[in-house]
Amino acid sequence: MGALWHPFSDMGAVERDGEFVLTRGEGVHVWDASGRRYLDATAGLWFTNVGHGRSELAEAAADQIRRIAAYSTFGDVAIDTTVRLAERLAELAPVPDSRIFLTSGGSDSVETAAKLARRYWHQVGRPDRTVVIGREKAYHGMHVAGTALAGIPGNREGHGELMADAATVAWDAADDLGRAVERIGADRIAAFFCEPVIGAGGVYPPPDGYLAAVRQLCREHDILFVADEVVTGFGRIGGSWFASGRYDLEPDLVTTAKGLTSGYLPMGAVFVAPRVAEPFFVRDAGVWWRHGYTYSGHAAAAAVALANLDIVERESLLDGAARLEKSIAASMSPLAEHPAVAEVRSGTGALAAVQLADPTRVLTLVKILREHGVSTRAVGAGAIQISPAFVMTDDQVVELADRIRSGLDELA
């Protein structure tokens, strides 16, 4: 009996069947405890954008740790590395002159954005605007606000009411958001949270015109628009740093994590547009926002983030992700013809999902694919995740698709 309680797991099944223990990674491959090699189809959990085993990132962390590993950034305290990271992220921000609030990960970032949206309206004299709206199928992390916002009912089951002022609308119909605004009242709504491409809920690209329509609705009703780019940010969308740029969203808040450090150390960031930040930066007003984390702006994580961004720029990995968008679609789309497959969703960045015709068999497929040298996971309602590191070659994408097809044949 192992001591580790795995997230999102049937621990009875893990106890019965044992753990899938990995010991190392290099590029787009990982190895298990027996020395067997696998193509990493998921880049860890959407995050290893620059690939595994980058010694440059290890050295950046070690150099920073030798100097000063971490320190509180509460009050007026800062570490030089953390300041440099914030300035660099501000230069990349979808909205110019954004402020950067650093967190320990994606769930922290969503919780931060939800609290900040409500606190913003309180600060500007409209405290009744507390309702936050999310979408069906959406995933916004597993803190209280993110779980309540997300459109995955199973994740809320058994926890009681998490947040009263949370609502859910259809993931693919802007009109449904409009109806929610009429029903709730715009003067009670703080923010609308939107993944530009739904990730863990099953990899659902936005329907044509959807993002522009919901963004316009938020403008018309003065509702803060929060782009959840924990998955799509830092290049995963393909060709751009953020989906907010690709789709011209001009968000009020952007939540990020994952690709910020390529997962080498935990870190997230919330990009706060000038409109939302301004009431908290008034000189001599004595305004406090009582929120933050022990590791907000962790120096070693900041050093890794800076080195990671260097790699992305130096190796043109935004272009690499755009290349993967095309090669993944070309190699994975034919799998839709397989009798075990219902559809393949791709075409918006370096990510895709292969949806099974029988969703109940997805965990069986995940284990079968390990026998074919592929490490992947289940997402949404019966799909497998495809989100490789940006360094994956087109030939390796073809190899990945061939191995998935072989696994599907065995499943069938």
PyMOL commands that set and color helices and strands:
alter all, ss='L'
color gray80, all
select helices_A, chain A and resi 11-17+43-46+55-67+80-92+106-123+144-149+153-156+174-184+186-188+210-220+243-246+258-260+274-280+299-314+317-337+359-371+394-411
alter helices_A, ss='H'
color red, helices_A
select strands_A, chain A and resi 22-26+29-32+37-40+99-103+131-135+166-169+189-194+224-228+253-256+268-272+341-345+352-356+374-375+378-379+383-386
alter strands_A, ss='S'
color yellow, strands_A
deselect
rebuild
show_as cartoon
